[in-house]
Amino acid sequence: MSQRITIDPVSRIEGHAKITLHLDDAGRVAEARLHITEFRGFEQFCVGRPLWEMAGITARICGICPVSHVLASARAGDQILAVDVPPAAQKLRRLMNLAQIVQSHALSFFHLSAPDLLLGMDADPARRNILGLAAAEPELARGGIRLRQLGQQIIEALGGRKVHPAWAVPGGVRSALAPEPRDAARARLPEARATALAAIERFKGLIGNYRDEARAFGDFPSLFMALVAPDGSWEHHDGSLRFVDEAGRIVADIPPQRYQELIAEQSEPWSYMKFPYFRPRGYPAGIYRVGPLARLNVCSHMGTPLADAELRLFRELGAGAVTSSFFYHYARLIEILAALERIELLLDDPDISGAGSMIRARSEVNRLEGVGVSEAPRGTLFHHYTVDEHGLIKSLNLVIASGQNNLAMNKTVAQIAQGCIMKGYISEGALNRIEAGVRAYDPCLSCATHALGEMPMVVTLLGSDGAVLDEVSR
């Protein structure tokens, strides 16, 4: 008799999802599916809107990483206007994206995943959350909150608000950074750097306790994709699009505007999220991963001293690429450190205060198509627009980072479930490990913000006739 386990909703992620585990007659997991149950529709209702509105509209896709959409949209607009963005505006855009990486990664690690890592995967779910972490590790929890505040502070200083700043525009940005908030952010950097370094040391000290999870949380061969700078270093806002394999070998390296030569998208009837794949290998063999783990696997070096030292240690975890998705956490912390180092350099650059610097190039529509690419916290983000001669959107394709990890997340869920579920029984620890495997990717599934409160979880085991065989709830 075939059986099915449903996990609905998956907790401590951004958005709404459920998991179904399909069991064979022996009660072993035969198939796992991560269902994305929301439908957003931006690619339809934005048709007909003026190009110049798109950055502000698409920022509303997400309440956690709106900066990523603002920047990718503005970059698509740059191409359609065929302008050279002034250097000062490029630096300001980079500064905002680095702040976005800091605040989002801090939220992911300290608020969503640290309760599992520091309190234990099998800890009581009533205390295995940010409030329980604050009680057990007050200094670490406070440091994580303040680290996120720094990122938000810089975003607000640049864009006028922490969430959905309609600041980057085709051709540049609306405003520079005033001296007072620049100095306030600079003053907080030593504390932020100390928090990041302390969190990295804590995580490295925990690796020995989580060897089983490192082997089960999405440890499989795949491709990895990210932007890289011309010298091969870590990049987050420009450069070329590079794929490497599990051995660390470069498979492809192309301008990101040609992404459709290598990336295709598949749909499945049980999910609203698309399944991108590496076109030359076909579906689903063309599985690839994006985000912090991919960026550290793809780059040759970080380009800043503290992060480069950590990258060398990180790479000792793999023969070639680091293939376990459990180490997304470690990669995320190294990226926070790299972002803080680069923020410090930019805050010392006189261009960002706008004194005598141009921050926007203006033009009319000169091309009918543009592709904007930026590294969002969760991975490479594409905004692909076509317009008419008046700049009205005719079509758009948004290739979201979490979607590009869709195949990998499904594979991870199956790998974890096959190792910890036998004969249809799912323990609290097994349930949390399945969810934690998804949380390692920090998926962002809608324009959702985090909220504290009760996160109901019901797991129902059904027989082939639809009868409820067992049910476990939180």
Backbone hydrogen bonds, N-H to C=O, Kabsch-Sander energy under -0.5 kcal/mol:
donor,donor_aa,acceptor,acceptor_aa,energy
3,Q,23,L,-1.1
4,R,462,L,-1.5
5,I,21,L,-3.0
6,T,460,T,-1.5
7,I,19,I,-3.7
8,D,6,T,-0.6
8,D,458,V,-1.4
10,V,17,A,-2.1
11,S,9,P,-0.5
14,E,443,P,-1.4
15,G,13,I,-0.9
18,K,35,H,-2.1
19,I,7,I,-2.8
20,T,33,R,-2.2
21,L,5,I,-3.5
22,H,20,T,-0.5
22,H,31,E,-2.9
23,L,3,Q,-2.9
23,L,21,L,-0.6
24,D,28,R,-2.7
27,G,24,D,-2.0
29,V,421,I,-0.5
30,A,22,H,-3.2
30,A,28,R,-0.5
31,E,22,H,-1.6
33,R,20,T,-2.3
35,H,18,K,-3.1
35,H,33,R,-0.7
36,I,34,L,-0.5
37,T,16,H,-0.9
37,T,35,H,-0.7
44,Q,41,G,-1.7
45,F,41,G,-2.1
46,C,42,F,-1.4
47,V,44,Q,-1.2
48,G,393,I,-2.5
49,R,46,C,-2.2
51,L,391,G,-2.6
53,E,50,P,-1.8
54,M,50,P,-0.6
54,M,51,L,-1.4
57,I,53,E,-2.2
58,T,54,M,-3.0
59,A,55,A,-1.3
60,R,57,I,-1.6
61,I,58,T,-1.9
62,C,59,A,-1.2
68,S,65,C,-0.5
69,H,65,C,-0.9
70,V,66,P,-2.5
71,L,67,V,-2.6
72,A,68,S,-2.3
73,S,69,H,-2.5
74,A,70,V,-2.3
75,R,71,L,-2.3
76,A,72,A,-1.8
77,G,73,S,-2.1
78,D,74,A,-2.2
79,Q,75,R,-1.5
80,I,76,A,-1.7
81,L,77,G,-2.5
82,A,78,D,-1.1
83,V,78,D,-1.7
85,V,83,V,-0.7
90,Q,86,P,-2.0
91,K,87,P,-2.2
92,L,88,A,-2.2
93,R,89,A,-2.7
94,R,90,Q,-2.3
95,L,91,K,-2.4
96,M,92,L,-2.2
97,N,93,R,-2.3
98,L,94,R,-2.6
99,A,95,L,-2.2
100,Q,96,M,-2.2
101,I,97,N,-2.3
102,V,98,L,-2.2
103,Q,99,A,-2.5
104,S,100,Q,-2.5
105,H,101,I,-2.4
106,A,102,V,-2.3
107,L,103,Q,-1.8
108,S,104,S,-2.5
109,F,105,H,-2.8
110,F,106,A,-2.1
111,H,106,A,-0.7
111,H,107,L,-1.3
112,L,107,L,-1.3
112,L,108,S,-0.6
113,S,108,S,-1.8
114,A,109,F,-2.8
116,D,113,S,-0.8
117,L,113,S,-2.1
118,L,114,A,-3.3
119,L,114,A,-0.6
119,L,115,P,-1.4
120,G,116,D,-1.3
123,A,120,G,-1.4
127,R,124,D,-1.9
128,R,124,D,-1.5
129,N,127,R,-2.0
133,L,129,N,-2.5
134,A,130,I,-2.2
135,A,131,L,-1.7
136,A,132,G,-2.1
137,E,133,L,-3.6
141,A,137,E,-2.6
142,R,138,P,-2.5
143,G,139,E,-2.4
144,G,140,L,-2.3
145,I,141,A,-2.0
146,R,142,R,-2.4
147,L,143,G,-2.2
148,R,144,G,-2.1
149,Q,145,I,-2.1
150,L,146,R,-1.8
151,G,147,L,-1.5
152,Q,148,R,-2.3
153,Q,149,Q,-2.8
154,I,150,L,-2.0
155,I,151,G,-2.1
156,E,152,Q,-2.8
157,A,153,Q,-2.2
158,L,154,I,-2.0
159,G,155,I,-3.2
160,G,156,E,-2.3
166,A,164,H,-0.7
167,W,165,P,-1.8
169,V,172,G,-2.2
172,G,169,V,-2.6
173,V,359,I,-2.6
174,R,167,W,-1.4
177,L,352,I,-3.0
178,A,176,A,-0.6
182,R,178,A,-1.7
183,D,179,P,-2.5
184,A,180,E,-2.1
185,A,181,P,-2.3
186,R,182,R,-2.3
187,A,183,D,-1.9
188,R,184,A,-0.8
188,R,185,A,-0.9
189,L,185,A,-0.6
189,L,186,R,-1.1
192,A,188,R,-2.1
193,R,189,L,-2.9
194,A,190,P,-2.1
195,T,191,E,-2.2
196,A,192,A,-2.4
197,L,193,R,-2.5
198,A,194,A,-2.3
199,A,195,T,-2.4
200,I,196,A,-2.2
201,E,197,L,-2.0
202,R,198,A,-2.3
203,F,199,A,-2.5
204,K,200,I,-2.5
205,G,201,E,-1.9
206,L,202,R,-0.8
206,L,203,F,-1.2
207,I,203,F,-1.0
207,I,204,K,-0.5
209,N,206,L,-1.5
210,Y,206,L,-0.7
210,Y,207,I,-1.3
211,R,208,G,-0.6
214,A,210,Y,-2.4
215,R,211,R,-1.6
216,A,212,D,-1.4
217,F,213,E,-3.2
218,G,216,A,-2.3
220,F,218,G,-1.0
220,F,323,T,-1.0
223,L,287,I,-1.8
224,F,244,V,-2.5
225,M,289,R,-2.4
226,A,242,R,-1.8
228,V,240,S,-2.0
229,A,233,S,-2.4
232,G,229,A,-2.5
234,W,301,H,-2.4
235,E,227,L,-0.8
240,S,228,V,-2.1
241,L,254,I,-3.5
242,R,226,A,-2.7
242,R,240,S,-0.6
243,F,252,A,-2.5
244,V,224,F,-2.3
245,D,249,R,-2.0
248,G,245,D,-2.2
251,V,243,F,-3.1
252,A,243,F,-1.4
254,I,241,L,-2.4
258,R,255,P,-2.1
259,Y,256,P,-1.6
261,E,258,R,-2.1
262,L,259,Y,-1.6
263,I,259,Y,-2.5
264,A,262,L,-0.5
264,A,277,Y,-2.3
266,Q,275,F,-1.5
271,S,268,E,-1.4
272,Y,36,I,-2.1
275,F,266,Q,-3.1
277,Y,264,A,-2.5
278,F,286,G,-2.7
279,R,262,L,-3.4
279,R,277,Y,-0.8
281,R,278,F,-1.7
282,G,278,F,-0.8
282,G,279,R,-1.1
286,G,282,G,-2.7
287,I,284,P,-0.8
289,R,223,L,-2.1
295,R,291,G,-3.1
296,L,292,P,-2.1
297,N,293,L,-1.6
298,V,294,A,-2.4
299,C,295,R,-1.9
300,S,232,G,-3.7
301,H,232,G,-0.5
308,D,304,T,-2.4
309,A,305,P,-1.8
310,E,306,L,-1.6
311,L,307,A,-2.4
312,R,308,D,-1.8
313,L,309,A,-1.1
314,F,310,E,-2.7
315,R,311,L,-2.3
316,E,313,L,-1.2
317,L,314,F,-2.0
318,G,315,R,-1.1
320,G,318,G,-1.0
321,A,246,E,-2.1
321,A,319,A,-0.6
323,T,321,A,-0.7
325,S,217,F,-0.8
325,S,218,G,-1.0
325,S,323,T,-0.5
326,F,217,F,-0.7
327,F,324,S,-1.6
328,Y,325,S,-1.8
329,H,326,F,-1.2
331,A,327,F,-2.3
332,R,328,Y,-2.5
333,L,329,H,-1.8
334,I,330,Y,-2.1
335,E,331,A,-2.2
336,I,332,R,-1.9
337,L,333,L,-2.0
338,A,334,I,-2.5
339,A,335,E,-2.7
340,L,336,I,-2.4
341,E,337,L,-2.1
342,R,338,A,-2.1
343,I,339,A,-2.7
344,E,340,L,-2.1
345,L,341,E,-1.4
346,L,342,R,-2.3
347,L,343,I,-2.7
348,D,344,E,-1.0
349,D,346,L,-1.7
352,I,349,D,-1.2
353,S,350,P,-1.2
354,G,351,D,-1.6
355,A,350,P,-0.6
356,G,354,G,-1.1
357,S,354,G,-0.8
361,A,171,G,-2.3
366,N,80,I,-2.4
367,R,80,I,-2.0
370,G,385,Y,-2.3
372,G,383,H,-3.3
374,S,381,L,-1.8
375,E,236,H,-2.2
376,A,374,S,-1.0
376,A,379,G,-2.3
379,G,376,A,-1.5
381,L,374,S,-2.8
382,F,399,V,-2.0
383,H,372,G,-2.7
384,H,397,N,-2.2
385,Y,370,G,-2.7
385,Y,383,H,-0.5
386,T,395,S,-2.3
387,V,368,L,-1.9
388,D,392,L,-1.8
391,G,388,D,-2.0
393,I,49,R,-2.8
394,K,386,T,-3.1
395,S,386,T,-1.5
397,N,384,H,-2.3
399,V,382,F,-1.6
399,V,397,N,-0.6
400,I,398,L,-0.9
404,Q,400,I,-1.7
405,N,401,A,-1.1
406,N,403,G,-1.7
409,M,405,N,-2.8
410,N,406,N,-2.3
411,K,407,L,-2.2
412,T,408,A,-2.3
413,V,409,M,-2.5
414,A,410,N,-2.0
415,Q,411,K,-2.3
416,I,412,T,-2.6
417,A,413,V,-2.6
418,Q,414,A,-2.6
419,G,415,Q,-0.9
419,G,416,I,-0.7
420,C,416,I,-1.1
420,C,417,A,-0.5
421,I,417,A,-1.8
422,M,420,C,-0.5
422,M,425,Y,-0.8
424,G,27,G,-1.4
425,Y,422,M,-1.7
431,L,427,S,-2.6
432,N,428,E,-2.4
433,R,429,G,-2.1
434,I,430,A,-2.1
435,E,431,L,-2.1
436,A,432,N,-3.2
437,G,433,R,-2.0
438,V,434,I,-1.2
439,R,435,E,-2.6
440,A,436,A,-1.7
441,Y,438,V,-1.4
442,D,439,R,-1.5
445,L,14,E,-3.9
445,L,443,P,-0.6
448,A,446,S,-2.1
458,V,8,D,-1.0
459,V,472,V,-3.4
460,T,6,T,-1.1
460,T,458,V,-0.5
461,L,470,D,-3.2
462,L,4,R,-2.4
462,L,460,T,-0.6
463,G,467,A,-2.7
466,G,463,G,-2.2
469,L,461,L,-3.3
469,L,467,A,-0.6
470,D,461,L,-1.3
472,V,459,V,-2.6
474,R,457,M,-2.2
